[in-house]
Structure formats: C-alpha cells, structure tokens
Amino acid sequence: MHLVRIVEQQLRSIDLPSIVRPPIGPNAPATEELVRWAIIFHVYSEIAHIRTVLAGFITLADAGNTPSASILARHLFEWTAMTCYLVEKLEELVANKQWQPAFEIMLQVDTGNSWVKTHGRNYDKTSSFPDDVAKPIRIKHLIAAYTRHHTARYGSAKVEDSYGYLSEYSHPNSACLLAYREFDGARAFFVHPGPKSAVFGGINGFIVEWLMFAQELLGFAGESTIRDRLIRTLPLIVEAERSTKK
C-alpha cells in the first residue's frame, strides 16, 4: 500500500492544464498534430480518473473494507492493462508516422461504449448514434497485451493469474464470502472481514506500471510538462522501496 499512497499523492498534486483540439474536421485525414492531441487528451483524462479511484481505494482499504477495495483494485488493474495495450499499439504507429490508424485506436479507446451500442436504441429509436459509436476494446485483448509485456520484460507472466484473483472478488461467488466466516468445529461465526493480509492482486506493482505506461504515452505525444511530473514520482517510489527493505 505504501507505493499506492505515493502515486495517489503525486497524481493529486498535478494541476492538469486545459488543451485545445486542432482545427481538423471529423472526416479529414488524421495528422500528427491530431494524434498527439488525442494521446494527451486521453492520458490527462486517465490521470484524473486514476487518482480519483486510488483515493477511494485507499479510503476503503484504511477502513478495513477489503471486499469493496478489491473491486476497485480490479478496475485499476484493467486500466493498467489498457494503458499497456496503448503503448504496444501506438509505439510502432507513431514511430512510422501512421497517423490515421493511430488516431482510430485513440478514437476507439475514448468513445467505445458497449452499453450504447447494445441498448441505446431502446431510448431513442430514431438516432443513428448507437451505430456510430465505436465498439470498446474487449478486456481479453488488454490482458493479452499486458501478458506480452510481462513475458518480454521478465521472461514469464502472472498477469492472468493476478487478474483472475481480483476477478474472484468482483463476481458473486464463494471467494467473496470467505472473509466473513470463521469456524469452531461445526459452529459458524460471521465476522467483520477486516484488513487481514489483503494484497489486492499486487496493486503496488501494477499501479507503478500504470505510471510508467502513462508517461511513455505522453512521450509519444511529445508532451513534457505532466510527463515530467510523472517521472519525478519514480525516485520517490525507489526510495520508499529501499526504506522498507532496511
């Protein structure tokens, strides 16, 4: 939890500037300027969301409400996987100046909405909006990208293991109920779950990886102001890790 607190504190201290979309029509070919704007727009939005969810996660964890905190941990894990997926897809596209497919990926990430596509017509049968909305990127593709990253970097991956663990606490099954039960022979007692030894799927590790992916995306866009703020968080994390090992 100590690294989570550092990341949340640093993200909370960032004053996100406003940005202006380039004057490029919706049907015009994507340009480098438009793609850079789209990446910055997305990462700034992620920062605003991640720091909000992290604050809620910390509040719940500190209160000993591990069942609720575990659900937020899974959500944060999914966003880490999403950011990893974007790094994987955009790295080559940006390097090769393939602006149209790069922008289409950003458009899908920022506008994809499964609920609108599936149920939108129930609320406005005359609108073409549900047809125009992009399909969101399915979670299996995000987890696969995150798995490839870990395998390439560490030689093996436990991404699916960690995600499966967090998912067990988000679905209605026995894992959710174990924390409330204690037994004395045949007698069952129902207790407050408490913090116990909750690790939340290794959140210290994956929230730092989210930070790394986010600053890398800003690097693709040539953004330095907020990127530098993210990078300056890394020495604080290293120092905190050293202190805990002394």
N, C-alpha and C positions, 0 to 999 in steps of 0.2 A: 504493500500500500504506500510505502514512502515515495516511490517513484511516481505513482499516480498523483500524489499530492503536489509534487514539484511541477509536473506537467500542467495540472489544473491551475496552479497559482500563476505560472508563467503565461499561460493562454489567457487567463482572466485579466492580466495586466496589459494586454495588447489592445490598442485603440485602432480598430480596423478602419482604414480610410474609405471614402466613397470612390467609386470608379465609374467611368463613362463608357458605354458601349460605342465602338467605332461606327461611323455612319455608313454602314454596309447593309443593303437591302436583304430581306429574308430569302430571296431567291437568287441572289448574286453569289458567285463562287466565293468560297471561304478564302481568306487571306491570312498571312502570318499575323497581322495585327489582330484580326478577329479571334484566331486560335489562342493567342497569348492572353487576350482579354478573357476568353471563356475559361481558361485554366485558372487565372487569378480569381475571377468571379466565383468559380466553384470552390477553390481552396479556402478563400475567405469565408464562404458560407459554411464549409466543413468546420473551420476553426470556431465559428460562432456556435455551431451545434455541438461539437465535441466538448467544448469547455462547459456548456450548459449541462449536458448529460453527465459529465465527470463530476460536477458539483453535486448533482443529485445522487450519483453513485456513492460518493464519499459520505454524504449525509446519512444515507441508508446503512452503509457499512459501519459507520461510527455508532449508529444507534443499535447495532446488533441485528438489523433486519436483513440478514443474508439472503433469504428467499427472494426478496424484491431486488436487492443489489445484484444478484446473479443474473436476473433478467436483463438489467442494464449492461452488465458485463458482456453478455452475448451480443447485444446491439453494438457495443463499442468494438467488439471483435469483428463483426460484419463490416463496419466502416473501415477498419484497418485492412481487411481483405479487399474492399472496394478501392481504396487508395493504392494498394499494391497492384491491383488489376490495371488501374490507370497508368501507373508508372510503366508497367510492362508494355501496354499498348502504345503509349504516346512516345516512348523513348526513341524508337526507330522512325515513327512517322514524323516527329519534329526534326530529327536529325536529317531526314531525307526531304524535308520541306513538302511533305504530303499534307497540305493544309485541309483539303476537303474531307478525307476520311478522319483526320484528327478532330475536326470540328463536329463531325457526325457522332463520334464517340462521346464528346462532351455534351452534345445535344441530347443524346440518349440518357446519359447519366443524370442530367439536370432536369429533364422533362418526362422521362419514363414514368408511367403510372398505371399499374396493373388494374387498380380498382376502377379508374375512369374508363379504361378500355373494356372492362368486363361488365360494369354496371352503370356507366354514365348515361346510356340511353334510357334507362329506367326513369330518369329525372328530366330529360329533355330529348324527346324523340325526334325533334326537327334539327338538332345541332349535329354538325359533322365533326365536332371537337373530339369525341371518343375515337373516331377513325384517324384523326390527325396526330393524336398523342402517340409518342414512341412507346414501344414495349420496354419495360425495365430490364436490366441485365440480371439474369437469374443468379441466385446465390451460389449455385453449384459452380458457375464459371468463376466467381470471385474466390471461392475457397480453392479451386484448382490453381488459380494464379498464385495465391498465397503459398500453396504447397510447392509449386515450382520454384518460387523464390527461396524457400527454406531449403529445399533439396539442393539447389545450385550453390547456396551460400554455406550450408552446414553439412552437406553430404547426406542428410536424411531430414525427414519432416514429421512432426506430430500435429500438424495443423488440423487435420480431420479428427484426430483424437481429441484435441482441445475443444474444437467446435462441437463435437458430439457430446462431450462432457457438459458444456454450457447449455446445450440444447435440451438435455435431460431435465434441467431445472426450469426450462421455459415451457415445456409441454406437460399436460396433465397425466402424470404417471407416478410410479412409486418413489422415484428419486426425490420428488417434491415433499413427500410425506415423512421420509425417514428422520429428518431433523426434529420432528415433533414427538417422536416416540422413544420411550425408554421402557425396559422390561425388567421385572424381577420374577423370574420363573414364568408362570403363566399369566401374571398380572401385568397389564399395560398401563403406563403412565403417559400423560400428554403434557409436554413441557414447552417452554419458550425456546425457539431454536438457538438464539444467542450467536455470537460471532464464531465460537469454537476455532477451528483451524481452516476457515474458508480461504481458498487461494484464488477463486474466481477465474479459473482457467488460465492462470499465469498472466493476469492483467498487467502486472508491472512490465513484463516483457513486450506484450503486443501493443501497449499504449505508446511505448518508446518507439516501436517500429512504425506506428502511425505517424509519429512526429517526423521520423526520417523520410517516410514516403511523401509527406506533405511538403517538406522543404525541397525535396527533389523535384516535385511537380512545379513549384514556384521557380526553381532553377530553369526548367524547360521554358518557362514564360519570360525569363529574363527579369523577374521581379526580385529586388534585393532588400527592400525595407522590412517587410514582415518575415521574409525568409531569414534574414539575419537574426531577428528576434527568436525564431525557432531554433536556429543553430546555436545561439548563445545559451539555450537551455541545456544542451548536451553536456558541457563541462560540469554543470550543477548535478546532473544525473550521475556522471562518473564519480564525482567527489562523494556523493551520497552513498554510492555503492562501496567505495573504499572505506568509508566510515563505518558501515555496517559489518565489514569483514575484519575490523581491528579488534 
